[in-house]
Amino acid sequence: MPDQVNRIRPIVVFISDFFFQSKIKAVADHLELDLEFRKELNRSDVVSDSRMVIVDLKLNGVDLREFLGKIRENYPKSRVIAFGPHVETELWKIARDAGVDQMMARSSFSQKLPDILQSAAS
């Protein structure tokens, strides 16, 4: 059973790809970590102390520059990791300019997913 810290401060994942979301959830379930999946920020969102925020740079229907800026405002203490296609350099530039802590190619993120999620729990 997940410990109380993980219940209070889950890892927040912004993703619109249901197939990849199920992969992330399976890894988190195996590690007994709580995740909160989101597709967008809500107007009612307040500053959160989640340990980690994961963002798919190919999130559907958002202005990425604005979205990542709001992530930083709403999750100021969180480690923000973004992943996306390694060939889309403009997305990487936007993420870097927005202050994302770590950017990864989708394939690398997928490979390192257990370690990434576990790092939020420790």
Biopython code that builds the backbone (N, CA, C, O; Angstrom):
import numpy as np
from Bio.PDB.StructureBuilder import StructureBuilder

atoms = [
    (1, "MET", "N", (0.847, -1.187, 0.000)),
    (1, "MET", "CA", (0.000, 0.000, 0.000)),
    (1, "MET", "C", (0.889, 1.245, 0.000)),
    (1, "MET", "O", (1.882, 1.286, 0.726)),
    (2, "PRO", "N", (0.549, 2.265, -0.805)),
    (2, "PRO", "CA", (1.362, 3.482, -0.849)),
    (2, "PRO", "C", (1.389, 4.172, 0.501)),
    (2, "PRO", "O", (0.414, 4.134, 1.251)),
    (3, "ASP", "N", (2.515, 4.804, 0.804)),
    (3, "ASP", "CA", (2.611, 5.512, 2.076)),
    (3, "ASP", "C", (1.826, 6.827, 2.021)),
    (3, "ASP", "O", (1.395, 7.262, 0.953)),
    (4, "GLN", "N", (1.655, 7.434, 3.163)),
    (4, "GLN", "CA", (0.836, 8.641, 3.279)),
    (4, "GLN", "C", (1.383, 9.804, 2.459)),
    (4, "GLN", "O", (0.607, 10.595, 1.925)),
    (5, "VAL", "N", (2.711, 9.923, 2.350)),
    (5, "VAL", "CA", (3.301, 11.019, 1.583)),
    (5, "VAL", "C", (2.820, 10.974, 0.141)),
    (5, "VAL", "O", (2.468, 12.008, -0.428)),
    (6, "ASN", "N", (2.801, 9.776, -0.461)),
    (6, "ASN", "CA", (2.362, 9.658, -1.836)),
    (6, "ASN", "C", (0.883, 9.975, -1.989)),
    (6, "ASN", "O", (0.475, 10.484, -3.033)),
    (7, "ARG", "N", (0.085, 9.696, -1.000)),
    (7, "ARG", "CA", (-1.334, 10.029, -1.070)),
    (7, "ARG", "C", (-1.536, 11.546, -1.027)),
    (7, "ARG", "O", (-2.395, 12.082, -1.726)),
    (8, "ILE", "N", (-0.763, 12.214, -0.225)),
    (8, "ILE", "CA", (-0.914, 13.655, -0.075)),
    (8, "ILE", "C", (-0.332, 14.387, -1.276)),
    (8, "ILE", "O", (-0.924, 15.348, -1.766)),
    (9, "ARG", "N", (0.813, 13.942, -1.746)),
    (9, "ARG", "CA", (1.487, 14.651, -2.820)),
    (9, "ARG", "C", (1.754, 13.701, -3.990)),
    (9, "ARG", "O", (2.879, 13.237, -4.169)),
    (10, "PRO", "N", (0.738, 13.418, -4.770)),
    (10, "PRO", "CA", (0.938, 12.493, -5.876)),
    (10, "PRO", "C", (1.787, 13.111, -6.981)),
    (10, "PRO", "O", (2.034, 14.317, -7.015)),
    (11, "ILE", "N", (2.209, 12.262, -7.853)),
    (11, "ILE", "CA", (2.861, 12.700, -9.077)),
    (11, "ILE", "C", (1.738, 13.086, -10.031)),
    (11, "ILE", "O", (0.804, 12.314, -10.244)),
    (12, "VAL", "N", (1.830, 14.268, -10.595)),
    (12, "VAL", "CA", (0.805, 14.738, -11.526)),
    (12, "VAL", "C", (1.341, 14.557, -12.940)),
    (12, "VAL", "O", (2.456, 14.975, -13.251)),
    (13, "VAL", "N", (0.531, 13.925, -13.798)),
    (13, "VAL", "CA", (0.945, 13.640, -15.159)),
    (13, "VAL", "C", (-0.048, 14.279, -16.121)),
    (13, "VAL", "O", (-1.239, 13.967, -16.093)),
    (14, "PHE", "N", (0.446, 15.175, -16.971)),
    (14, "PHE", "CA", (-0.376, 15.804, -17.996)),
    (14, "PHE", "C", (-0.096, 15.093, -19.309)),
    (14, "PHE", "O", (0.985, 15.219, -19.885)),
    (15, "ILE", "N", (-1.090, 14.343, -19.771)),
    (15, "ILE", "CA", (-0.920, 13.525, -20.969)),
    (15, "ILE", "C", (-2.283, 13.322, -21.629)),
    (15, "ILE", "O", (-3.304, 13.222, -20.947)),
    (16, "SER", "N", (-2.289, 13.262, -22.953)),
    (16, "SER", "CA", (-3.545, 13.003, -23.660)),
    (16, "SER", "C", (-3.517, 11.687, -24.426)),
    (16, "SER", "O", (-4.521, 11.295, -25.020)),
    (17, "ASP", "N", (-2.380, 11.004, -24.418)),
    (17, "ASP", "CA", (-2.219, 9.725, -25.103)),
    (17, "ASP", "C", (-2.639, 8.601, -24.149)),
    (17, "ASP", "O", (-1.891, 8.245, -23.239)),
    (18, "PHE", "N", (-3.834, 8.046, -24.360)),
    (18, "PHE", "CA", (-4.361, 7.038, -23.441)),
    (18, "PHE", "C", (-3.507, 5.773, -23.411)),
    (18, "PHE", "O", (-3.366, 5.151, -22.359)),
    (19, "PHE", "N", (-2.940, 5.389, -24.541)),
    (19, "PHE", "CA", (-2.102, 4.195, -24.586)),
    (19, "PHE", "C", (-0.869, 4.374, -23.697)),
    (19, "PHE", "O", (-0.547, 3.504, -22.888)),
    (20, "PHE", "N", (-0.190, 5.500, -23.853)),
    (20, "PHE", "CA", (1.007, 5.753, -23.054)),
    (20, "PHE", "C", (0.636, 5.997, -21.591)),
    (20, "PHE", "O", (1.400, 5.641, -20.694)),
    (21, "GLN", "N", (-0.509, 6.589, -21.347)),
    (21, "GLN", "CA", (-0.979, 6.801, -19.978)),
    (21, "GLN", "C", (-1.127, 5.457, -19.269)),
    (21, "GLN", "O", (-0.770, 5.333, -18.097)),
    (22, "SER", "N", (-1.648, 4.456, -19.968)),
    (22, "SER", "CA", (-1.830, 3.145, -19.335)),
    (22, "SER", "C", (-0.480, 2.512, -19.004)),
    (22, "SER", "O", (-0.361, 1.797, -18.010)),
    (23, "LYS", "N", (0.526, 2.765, -19.821)),
    (23, "LYS", "CA", (1.869, 2.252, -19.526)),
    (23, "LYS", "C", (2.419, 2.914, -18.269)),
    (23, "LYS", "O", (2.966, 2.236, -17.400)),
    (24, "ILE", "N", (2.278, 4.232, -18.167)),
    (24, "ILE", "CA", (2.750, 4.963, -16.987)),
    (24, "ILE", "C", (2.027, 4.460, -15.740)),
    (24, "ILE", "O", (2.645, 4.258, -14.695)),
    (25, "LYS", "N", (0.715, 4.259, -15.858)),
    (25, "LYS", "CA", (-0.078, 3.792, -14.719)),
    (25, "LYS", "C", (0.353, 2.397, -14.284)),
    (25, "LYS", "O", (0.426, 2.118, -13.087)),
    (26, "ALA", "N", (0.637, 1.530, -15.229)),
    (26, "ALA", "CA", (1.059, 0.170, -14.884)),
    (26, "ALA", "C", (2.373, 0.184, -14.094)),
    (26, "ALA", "O", (2.526, -0.556, -13.123)),
    (27, "VAL", "N", (3.303, 1.019, -14.510)),
    (27, "VAL", "CA", (4.583, 1.123, -13.796)),
    (27, "VAL", "C", (4.346, 1.692, -12.392)),
    (27, "VAL", "O", (4.898, 1.186, -11.415)),
    (28, "ALA", "N", (3.536, 2.729, -12.296)),
    (28, "ALA", "CA", (3.247, 3.341, -10.990)),
    (28, "ALA", "C", (2.531, 2.350, -10.065)),
    (28, "ALA", "O", (2.839, 2.275, -8.876)),
    (29, "ASP", "N", (1.587, 1.600, -10.610)),
    (29, "ASP", "CA", (0.890, 0.593, -9.799)),
    (29, "ASP", "C", (1.864, -0.449, -9.274)),
    (29, "ASP", "O", (1.785, -0.851, -8.113)),
    (30, "HIS", "N", (2.779, -0.885, -10.125)),
    (30, "HIS", "CA", (3.783, -1.864, -9.714)),
    (30, "HIS", "C", (4.647, -1.313, -8.569)),
    (30, "HIS", "O", (5.025, -2.046, -7.654)),
    (31, "LEU", "N", (4.951, -0.012, -8.637)),
    (31, "LEU", "CA", (5.763, 0.630, -7.601)),
    (31, "LEU", "C", (4.934, 1.117, -6.415)),
    (31, "LEU", "O", (5.478, 1.656, -5.451)),
    (32, "GLU", "N", (3.618, 0.928, -6.489)),
    (32, "GLU", "CA", (2.679, 1.374, -5.453)),
    (32, "GLU", "C", (2.745, 2.878, -5.233)),
    (32, "GLU", "O", (2.786, 3.352, -4.097)),
    (33, "LEU", "N", (2.753, 3.615, -6.326)),
    (33, "LEU", "CA", (2.771, 5.077, -6.276)),
    (33, "LEU", "C", (1.452, 5.635, -6.781)),
    (33, "LEU", "O", (0.854, 5.101, -7.715)),
    (34, "ASP", "N", (1.009, 6.708, -6.158)),
    (34, "ASP", "CA", (-0.213, 7.376, -6.594)),
    (34, "ASP", "C", (0.114, 8.377, -7.691)),
    (34, "ASP", "O", (1.054, 9.164, -7.574)),
    (35, "LEU", "N", (-0.673, 8.335, -8.751)),
    (35, "LEU", "CA", (-0.554, 9.306, -9.831)),
    (35, "LEU", "C", (-1.878, 10.008, -10.003)),
    (35, "LEU", "O", (-2.942, 9.458, -9.716)),
    (36, "GLU", "N", (-1.791, 11.222, -10.472)),
    (36, "GLU", "CA", (-2.998, 11.960, -10.850)),
    (36, "GLU", "C", (-2.821, 12.328, -12.319)),
    (36, "GLU", "O", (-1.934, 13.106, -12.669)),
    (37, "PHE", "N", (-3.672, 11.763, -13.174)),
    (37, "PHE", "CA", (-3.598, 12.060, -14.598)),
    (37, "PHE", "C", (-4.502, 13.232, -14.924)),
    (37, "PHE", "O", (-5.645, 13.301, -14.472)),
    (38, "ARG", "N", (-3.973, 14.148, -15.712)),
    (38, "ARG", "CA", (-4.727, 15.341, -16.109)),
    (38, "ARG", "C", (-4.499, 15.584, -17.592)),
    (38, "ARG", "O", (-3.475, 15.185, -18.148)),
    (39, "LYS", "N", (-5.454, 16.236, -18.222)),
    (39, "LYS", "CA", (-5.306, 16.656, -19.616)),
    (39, "LYS", "C", (-5.120, 18.158, -19.718)),
    (39, "LYS", "O", (-4.660, 18.676, -20.736)),
    (40, "GLU", "N", (-5.488, 18.854, -18.642)),
    (40, "GLU", "CA", (-5.401, 20.317, -18.655)),
    (40, "GLU", "C", (-5.357, 20.838, -17.231)),
    (40, "GLU", "O", (-5.678, 20.127, -16.279)),
    (41, "LEU", "N", (-4.954, 22.089, -17.105)),
    (41, "LEU", "CA", (-5.041, 22.784, -15.819)),
    (41, "LEU", "C", (-6.450, 23.333, -15.697)),
    (41, "LEU", "O", (-7.005, 23.846, -16.670)),
    (42, "ASN", "N", (-7.029, 23.230, -14.523)),
    (42, "ASN", "CA", (-8.357, 23.779, -14.288)),
    (42, "ASN", "C", (-8.246, 25.167, -13.699)),
    (42, "ASN", "O", (-7.263, 25.492, -13.034)),
    (43, "ARG", "N", (-9.244, 25.975, -13.942)),
    (43, "ARG", "CA", (-9.253, 27.329, -13.366)),
    (43, "ARG", "C", (-9.186, 27.295, -11.846)),
    (43, "ARG", "O", (-8.672, 28.219, -11.214)),
    (44, "SER", "N", (-9.704, 26.232, -11.275)),
    (44, "SER", "CA", (-9.735, 26.132, -9.814)),
    (44, "SER", "C", (-8.413, 25.621, -9.230)),
    (44, "SER", "O", (-8.269, 25.531, -8.011)),
    (45, "ASP", "N", (-7.454, 25.289, -10.091)),
    (45, "ASP", "CA", (-6.163, 24.805, -9.587)),
    (45, "ASP", "C", (-5.500, 25.860, -8.714)),
    (45, "ASP", "O", (-5.495, 27.049, -9.031)),
    (46, "VAL", "N", (-4.954, 25.398, -7.629)),
    (46, "VAL", "CA", (-4.202, 26.275, -6.735)),
    (46, "VAL", "C", (-2.775, 25.760, -6.673)),
    (46, "VAL", "O", (-2.472, 24.691, -7.203)),
    (47, "VAL", "N", (-1.917, 26.502, -6.038)),
    (47, "VAL", "CA", (-0.532, 26.089, -5.910)),
    (47, "VAL", "C", (-0.482, 24.731, -5.206)),
    (47, "VAL", "O", (-1.122, 24.528, -4.174)),
    (48, "SER", "N", (0.268, 23.831, -5.768)),
    (48, "SER", "CA", (0.357, 22.470, -5.247)),
    (48, "SER", "C", (1.793, 22.153, -4.846)),
    (48, "SER", "O", (2.745, 22.715, -5.388)),
    (49, "ASP", "N", (1.928, 21.249, -3.892)),
    (49, "ASP", "CA", (3.264, 20.821, -3.492)),
    (49, "ASP", "C", (3.551, 19.402, -3.970)),
    (49, "ASP", "O", (4.301, 18.671, -3.324)),
    (50, "SER", "N", (2.969, 19.013, -5.082)),
    (50, "SER", "CA", (3.279, 17.698, -5.647)),
    (50, "SER", "C", (4.774, 17.580, -5.848)),
    (50, "SER", "O", (5.438, 18.552, -6.210)),
    (51, "ARG", "N", (5.293, 16.416, -5.618)),
    (51, "ARG", "CA", (6.739, 16.222, -5.742)),
    (51, "ARG", "C", (7.207, 16.309, -7.185)),
    (51, "ARG", "O", (8.304, 16.792, -7.462)),
    (52, "MET", "N", (6.367, 15.837, -8.107)),
    (52, "MET", "CA", (6.792, 15.793, -9.498)),
    (52, "MET", "C", (5.606, 16.038, -10.417)),
    (52, "MET", "O", (4.485, 15.599, -10.159)),
    (53, "VAL", "N", (5.893, 16.753, -11.496)),
    (53, "VAL", "CA", (4.912, 16.962, -12.559)),
    (53, "VAL", "C", (5.559, 16.471, -13.848)),
    (53, "VAL", "O", (6.680, 16.849, -14.186)),
    (54, "ILE", "N", (4.830, 15.624, -14.552)),
    (54, "ILE", "CA", (5.304, 15.090, -15.822)),
    (54, "ILE", "C", (4.396, 15.625, -16.915)),
    (54, "ILE", "O", (3.172, 15.569, -16.804)),
    (55, "VAL", "N", (5.011, 16.150, -17.982)),
    (55, "VAL", "CA", (4.236, 16.771, -19.061)),
    (55, "VAL", "C", (4.638, 16.160, -20.397)),
    (55, "VAL", "O", (5.816, 16.094, -20.749)),
    (56, "ASP", "N", (3.632, 15.720, -21.121)),
    (56, "ASP", "CA", (3.823, 15.277, -22.504)),
    (56, "ASP", "C", (3.865, 16.536, -23.368)),
    (56, "ASP", "O", (2.888, 17.283, -23.415)),
    (57, "LEU", "N", (4.981, 16.779, -24.050)),
    (57, "LEU", "CA", (5.103, 17.983, -24.876)),
    (57, "LEU", "C", (4.170, 17.969, -26.074)),
    (57, "LEU", "O", (4.016, 18.988, -26.748)),
    (58, "LYS", "N", (3.550, 16.841, -26.346)),
    (58, "LYS", "CA", (2.585, 16.737, -27.434)),
    (58, "LYS", "C", (1.154, 16.733, -26.885)),
    (58, "LYS", "O", (0.250, 16.182, -27.514)),
    (59, "LEU", "N", (0.950, 17.333, -25.737)),
    (59, "LEU", "CA", (-0.363, 17.417, -25.117)),
    (59, "LEU", "C", (-1.327, 18.115, -26.062)),
    (59, "LEU", "O", (-1.046, 19.212, -26.545)),
    (60, "ASN", "N", (-2.443, 17.491, -26.323)),
    (60, "ASN", "CA", (-3.414, 18.028, -27.280)),
    (60, "ASN", "C", (-4.149, 19.258, -26.755)),
    (60, "ASN", "O", (-4.515, 19.328, -25.582)),
    (61, "GLY", "N", (-4.353, 20.212, -27.635)),
    (61, "GLY", "CA", (-5.244, 21.333, -27.355)),
    (61, "GLY", "C", (-4.725, 22.391, -26.403)),
    (61, "GLY", "O", (-5.524, 23.116, -25.811)),
    (62, "VAL", "N", (-3.417, 22.507, -26.231)),
    (62, "VAL", "CA", (-2.887, 23.545, -25.349)),
    (62, "VAL", "C", (-1.839, 24.369, -26.090)),
    (62, "VAL", "O", (-1.156, 23.876, -26.988)),
    (63, "ASP", "N", (-1.729, 25.623, -25.696)),
    (63, "ASP", "CA", (-0.613, 26.460, -26.124)),
    (63, "ASP", "C", (0.518, 26.096, -25.182)),
    (63, "ASP", "O", (0.497, 26.474, -24.011)),
    (64, "LEU", "N", (1.500, 25.369, -25.678)),
    (64, "LEU", "CA", (2.536, 24.790, -24.817)),
    (64, "LEU", "C", (3.288, 25.838, -24.012)),
    (64, "LEU", "O", (3.565, 25.626, -22.832)),
    (65, "ARG", "N", (3.619, 26.953, -24.622)),
    (65, "ARG", "CA", (4.352, 28.011, -23.918)),
    (65, "ARG", "C", (3.539, 28.510, -22.712)),
    (65, "ARG", "O", (4.064, 28.621, -21.604)),
    (66, "GLU", "N", (2.287, 28.801, -22.937)),
    (66, "GLU", "CA", (1.404, 29.281, -21.859)),
    (66, "GLU", "C", (1.181, 28.194, -20.814)),
    (66, "GLU", "O", (1.221, 28.456, -19.612)),
    (67, "PHE", "N", (0.949, 26.981, -21.280)),
    (67, "PHE", "CA", (0.683, 25.857, -20.383)),
    (67, "PHE", "C", (1.860, 25.602, -19.440)),
    (67, "PHE", "O", (1.671, 25.462, -18.232)),
    (68, "LEU", "N", (3.064, 25.543, -19.990)),
    (68, "LEU", "CA", (4.236, 25.286, -19.148)),
    (68, "LEU", "C", (4.496, 26.430, -18.173)),
    (68, "LEU", "O", (4.970, 26.201, -17.061)),
    (69, "GLY", "N", (4.193, 27.648, -18.581)),
    (69, "GLY", "CA", (4.303, 28.780, -17.664)),
    (69, "GLY", "C", (3.364, 28.629, -16.480)),
    (69, "GLY", "O", (3.735, 28.917, -15.342)),
    (70, "LYS", "N", (2.140, 28.175, -16.755)),
    (70, "LYS", "CA", (1.169, 27.962, -15.681)),
    (70, "LYS", "C", (1.559, 26.784, -14.793)),
    (70, "LYS", "O", (1.295, 26.794, -13.591)),
    (71, "ILE", "N", (2.186, 25.774, -15.386)),
    (71, "ILE", "CA", (2.674, 24.647, -14.584)),
    (71, "ILE", "C", (3.669, 25.165, -13.549)),
    (71, "ILE", "O", (3.594, 24.811, -12.373)),
    (72, "ARG", "N", (4.587, 25.995, -13.991)),
    (72, "ARG", "CA", (5.588, 26.563, -13.079)),
    (72, "ARG", "C", (4.932, 27.412, -11.995)),
    (72, "ARG", "O", (5.385, 27.399, -10.851)),
    (73, "GLU", "N", (3.878, 28.145, -12.332)),
    (73, "GLU", "CA", (3.166, 28.963, -11.336)),
    (73, "GLU", "C", (2.435, 28.084, -10.330)),
    (73, "GLU", "O", (2.482, 28.344, -9.127)),
    (74, "ASN", "N", (1.768, 27.054, -10.809)),
    (74, "ASN", "CA", (0.931, 26.219, -9.944)),
    (74, "ASN", "C", (1.714, 25.156, -9.184)),
    (74, "ASN", "O", (1.249, 24.659, -8.158)),
    (75, "TYR", "N", (2.881, 24.810, -9.671)),
    (75, "TYR", "CA", (3.694, 23.779, -9.044)),
    (75, "TYR", "C", (5.125, 24.294, -8.847)),
    (75, "TYR", "O", (6.068, 23.717, -9.390)),
    (76, "PRO", "N", (5.293, 25.370, -8.080)),
    (76, "PRO", "CA", (6.602, 26.020, -7.978)),
    (76, "PRO", "C", (7.691, 25.172, -7.321)),
    (76, "PRO", "O", (8.872, 25.365, -7.609)),
    (77, "LYS", "N", (7.322, 24.245, -6.451)),
    (77, "LYS", "CA", (8.312, 23.429, -5.755)),
    (77, "LYS", "C", (8.491, 22.055, -6.392)),
    (77, "LYS", "O", (9.331, 21.266, -5.957)),
    (78, "SER", "N", (7.714, 21.780, -7.403)),
    (78, "SER", "CA", (7.740, 20.456, -8.019)),
    (78, "SER", "C", (8.848, 20.333, -9.051)),
    (78, "SER", "O", (9.201, 21.298, -9.729)),
    (79, "ARG", "N", (9.379, 19.147, -9.153)),
    (79, "ARG", "CA", (10.307, 18.827, -10.239)),
    (79, "ARG", "C", (9.449, 18.588, -11.479)),
    (79, "ARG", "O", (8.542, 17.756, -11.463)),
    (80, "VAL", "N", (9.736, 19.314, -12.539)),
    (80, "VAL", "CA", (8.945, 19.193, -13.774)),
    (80, "VAL", "C", (9.785, 18.470, -14.822)),
    (80, "VAL", "O", (10.886, 18.895, -15.172)),
    (81, "ILE", "N", (9.232, 17.370, -15.306)),
    (81, "ILE", "CA", (9.868, 16.586, -16.358)),
    (81, "ILE", "C", (8.957, 16.609, -17.571)),
    (81, "ILE", "O", (7.759, 16.347, -17.465)),
    (82, "ALA", "N", (9.528, 16.922, -18.718)),
    (82, "ALA", "CA", (8.767, 16.912, -19.963)),
    (82, "ALA", "C", (9.376, 15.896, -20.913)),
    (82, "ALA", "O", (10.592, 15.715, -20.955)),
    (83, "PHE", "N", (8.517, 15.241, -21.670)),
    (83, "PHE", "CA", (9.011, 14.298, -22.669)),
    (83, "PHE", "C", (8.292, 14.548, -23.983)),
    (83, "PHE", "O", (7.164, 15.040, -24.015)),
    (84, "GLY", "N", (8.964, 14.202, -25.053)),
    (84, "GLY", "CA", (8.378, 14.387, -26.377)),
    (84, "GLY", "C", (9.292, 13.855, -27.456)),
    (84, "GLY", "O", (10.349, 13.292, -27.173)),
    (85, "PRO", "N", (8.873, 14.038, -28.700)),
    (85, "PRO", "CA", (9.683, 13.554, -29.821)),
    (85, "PRO", "C", (11.014, 14.300, -29.888)),
    (85, "PRO", "O", (11.044, 15.529, -29.818)),
    (86, "HIS", "N", (12.101, 13.565, -30.023)),
    (86, "HIS", "CA", (13.426, 14.192, -30.021)),
    (86, "HIS", "C", (13.665, 15.066, -31.253)),
    (86, "HIS", "O", (14.560, 15.911, -31.238)),
    (87, "VAL", "N", (12.900, 14.883, -32.293)),
    (87, "VAL", "CA", (13.110, 15.647, -33.533)),
    (87, "VAL", "C", (12.394, 17.003, -33.536)),
    (87, "VAL", "O", (12.658, 17.837, -34.403)),
    (88, "GLU", "N", (11.503, 17.225, -32.587)),
    (88, "GLU", "CA", (10.744, 18.482, -32.570)),
    (88, "GLU", "C", (11.444, 19.490, -31.662)),
    (88, "GLU", "O", (11.050, 19.712, -30.518)),
    (89, "THR", "N", (12.486, 20.084, -32.209)),
    (89, "THR", "CA", (13.351, 20.971, -31.433)),
    (89, "THR", "C", (12.637, 22.212, -30.906)),
    (89, "THR", "O", (13.030, 22.750, -29.870)),
    (90, "GLU", "N", (11.616, 22.668, -31.585)),
    (90, "GLU", "CA", (10.882, 23.851, -31.108)),
    (90, "GLU", "C", (10.191, 23.547, -29.772)),
    (90, "GLU", "O", (10.151, 24.402, -28.887)),
    (91, "LEU", "N", (9.653, 22.344, -29.627)),
    (91, "LEU", "CA", (9.025, 21.950, -28.357)),
    (91, "LEU", "C", (10.052, 21.949, -27.229)),
    (91, "LEU", "O", (9.756, 22.373, -26.112)),
    (92, "TRP", "N", (11.257, 21.472, -27.526)),
    (92, "TRP", "CA", (12.326, 21.426, -26.529)),
    (92, "TRP", "C", (12.735, 22.833, -26.113)),
    (92, "TRP", "O", (12.986, 23.089, -24.935)),
    (93, "LYS", "N", (12.801, 23.732, -27.066)),
    (93, "LYS", "CA", (13.157, 25.123, -26.771)),
    (93, "LYS", "C", (12.101, 25.762, -25.877)),
    (93, "LYS", "O", (12.435, 26.448, -24.911)),
    (94, "ILE", "N", (10.837, 25.540, -26.195)),
    (94, "ILE", "CA", (9.740, 26.082, -25.383)),
    (94, "ILE", "C", (9.843, 25.556, -23.951)),
    (94, "ILE", "O", (9.706, 26.319, -22.995)),
    (95, "ALA", "N", (10.082, 24.263, -23.808)),
    (95, "ALA", "CA", (10.182, 23.657, -22.475)),
    (95, "ALA", "C", (11.360, 24.228, -21.703)),
    (95, "ALA", "O", (11.236, 24.559, -20.524)),
    (96, "ARG", "N", (12.492, 24.342, -22.361)),
    (96, "ARG", "CA", (13.686, 24.893, -21.703)),
    (96, "ARG", "C", (13.438, 26.336, -21.266)),
    (96, "ARG", "O", (13.770, 26.715, -20.143)),
    (97, "ASP", "N", (12.854, 27.139, -22.156)),
    (97, "ASP", "CA", (12.563, 28.541, -21.831)),
    (97, "ASP", "C", (11.553, 28.687, -20.697)),
    (97, "ASP", "O", (11.567, 29.684, -19.975)),
    (98, "ALA", "N", (10.672, 27.690, -20.537)),
    (98, "ALA", "CA", (9.657, 27.734, -19.485)),
    (98, "ALA", "C", (10.196, 27.265, -18.134)),
    (98, "ALA", "O", (9.492, 27.335, -17.126)),
    (99, "GLY", "N", (11.433, 26.790, -18.111)),
    (99, "GLY", "CA", (12.020, 26.371, -16.847)),
    (99, "GLY", "C", (11.766, 24.923, -16.472)),
    (99, "GLY", "O", (11.833, 24.565, -15.296)),
    (100, "VAL", "N", (11.474, 24.087, -17.460)),
    (100, "VAL", "CA", (11.304, 22.663, -17.179)),
    (100, "VAL", "C", (12.630, 22.121, -16.646)),
    (100, "VAL", "O", (13.692, 22.426, -17.189)),
    (101, "ASP", "N", (12.566, 21.324, -15.596)),
    (101, "ASP", "CA", (13.772, 20.821, -14.946)),
    (101, "ASP", "C", (14.516, 19.782, -15.775)),
    (101, "ASP", "O", (15.746, 19.757, -15.800)),
    (102, "GLN", "N", (13.763, 18.934, -16.448)),
    (102, "GLN", "CA", (14.399, 17.881, -17.236)),
    (102, "GLN", "C", (13.535, 17.582, -18.456)),
    (102, "GLN", "O", (12.316, 17.444, -18.351)),
    (103, "MET", "N", (14.183, 17.486, -19.606)),
    (103, "MET", "CA", (13.488, 17.146, -20.842)),
    (103, "MET", "C", (14.072, 15.848, -21.371)),
    (103, "MET", "O", (15.282, 15.630, -21.326)),
    (104, "MET", "N", (13.197, 14.994, -21.871)),
    (104, "MET", "CA", (13.646, 13.691, -22.333)),
    (104, "MET", "C", (12.920, 13.314, -23.616)),
    (104, "MET", "O", (11.755, 13.655, -23.817)),
    (105, "ALA", "N", (13.637, 12.607, -24.473)),
    (105, "ALA", "CA", (12.978, 12.005, -25.619)),
    (105, "ALA", "C", (11.983, 10.977, -25.088)),
    (105, "ALA", "O", (12.214, 10.358, -24.050)),
    (106, "ARG", "N", (10.902, 10.803, -25.791)),
    (106, "ARG", "CA", (9.856, 9.883, -25.339)),
    (106, "ARG", "C", (10.421, 8.476, -25.110)),
    (106, "ARG", "O", (10.055, 7.813, -24.139)),
    (107, "SER", "N", (11.305, 8.022, -25.993)),
    (107, "SER", "CA", (11.872, 6.675, -25.855)),
    (107, "SER", "C", (12.721, 6.559, -24.588)),
    (107, "SER", "O", (12.662, 5.545, -23.893)),
    (108, "SER", "N", (13.499, 7.577, -24.292)),
    (108, "SER", "CA", (14.320, 7.580, -23.088)),
    (108, "SER", "C", (13.445, 7.643, -21.834)),
    (108, "SER", "O", (13.702, 6.948, -20.851)),
    (109, "PHE", "N", (12.417, 8.477, -21.880)),
    (109, "PHE", "CA", (11.482, 8.583, -20.764)),
    (109, "PHE", "C", (10.848, 7.219, -20.493)),
    (109, "PHE", "O", (10.747, 6.789, -19.344)),
    (110, "SER", "N", (10.431, 6.557, -21.544)),
    (110, "SER", "CA", (9.798, 5.252, -21.410)),
    (110, "SER", "C", (10.752, 4.236, -20.785)),
    (110, "SER", "O", (10.355, 3.464, -19.913)),
    (111, "GLN", "N", (11.991, 4.235, -21.225)),
    (111, "GLN", "CA", (12.997, 3.317, -20.692)),
    (111, "GLN", "C", (13.290, 3.565, -19.223)),
    (111, "GLN", "O", (13.457, 2.621, -18.451)),
    (112, "LYS", "N", (13.354, 4.827, -18.838)),
    (112, "LYS", "CA", (13.749, 5.200, -17.476)),
    (112, "LYS", "C", (12.563, 5.425, -16.544)),
    (112, "LYS", "O", (12.739, 5.852, -15.404)),
    (113, "LEU", "N", (11.362, 5.139, -17.026)),
    (113, "LEU", "CA", (10.143, 5.445, -16.271)),
    (113, "LEU", "C", (10.146, 4.903, -14.836)),
    (113, "LEU", "O", (9.803, 5.656, -13.924)),
    (114, "PRO", "N", (10.509, 3.653, -14.587)),
    (114, "PRO", "CA", (10.500, 3.189, -13.189)),
    (114, "PRO", "C", (11.410, 4.027, -12.289)),
    (114, "PRO", "O", (11.024, 4.376, -11.173)),
    (115, "ASP", "N", (12.601, 4.348, -12.763)),
    (115, "ASP", "CA", (13.530, 5.156, -11.962)),
    (115, "ASP", "C", (13.004, 6.570, -11.752)),
    (115, "ASP", "O", (13.145, 7.134, -10.667)),
    (116, "ILE", "N", (12.397, 7.142, -12.790)),
    (116, "ILE", "CA", (11.864, 8.501, -12.698)),
    (116, "ILE", "C", (10.760, 8.549, -11.640)),
    (116, "ILE", "O", (10.768, 9.419, -10.769)),
    (117, "LEU", "N", (9.819, 7.619, -11.716)),
    (117, "LEU", "CA", (8.711, 7.611, -10.757)),
    (117, "LEU", "C", (9.212, 7.319, -9.347)),
    (117, "LEU", "O", (8.759, 7.939, -8.385)),
    (118, "GLN", "N", (10.133, 6.390, -9.223)),
    (118, "GLN", "CA", (10.663, 6.041, -7.907)),
    (118, "GLN", "C", (11.377, 7.234, -7.265)),
    (118, "GLN", "O", (11.340, 7.402, -6.046)),
    (119, "SER", "N", (12.024, 8.055, -8.087)),
    (119, "SER", "CA", (12.748, 9.217, -7.543)),
    (119, "SER", "C", (11.795, 10.202, -6.870)),
    (119, "SER", "O", (12.198, 10.924, -5.958)),
    (120, "ALA", "N", (10.552, 10.237, -7.304)),
    (120, "ALA", "CA", (9.573, 11.138, -6.680)),
    (120, "ALA", "C", (9.119, 10.615, -5.326)),
    (120, "ALA", "O", (8.636, 11.377, -4.488)),
    (121, "ALA", "N", (9.275, 9.326, -5.117)),
    (121, "ALA", "CA", (8.816, 8.727, -3.861)),
    (121, "ALA", "C", (9.867, 8.803, -2.757)),
    (121, "ALA", "O", (9.561, 8.614, -1.580)),
    (122, "SER", "N", (11.102, 9.080, -3.148)),
    (122, "SER", "CA", (12.155, 9.083, -2.120)),
    (122, "SER", "C", (12.532, 10.476, -1.686)),
    (122, "SER", "O", (13.401, 10.642, -0.830)),
]
sb = StructureBuilder()
sb.init_structure("model")
sb.init_model(0)
sb.init_chain("A")
sb.init_seg("    ")
for serial, (resi, resn, name, xyz) in enumerate(atoms, 1):
    if name == "N":
        sb.init_residue(resn, " ", resi, " ")
    sb.init_atom(name, np.array(xyz, "f"), 0.0, 1.0, " ", f" {name:<3s}", serial, name[0])
structure = sb.get_structure()
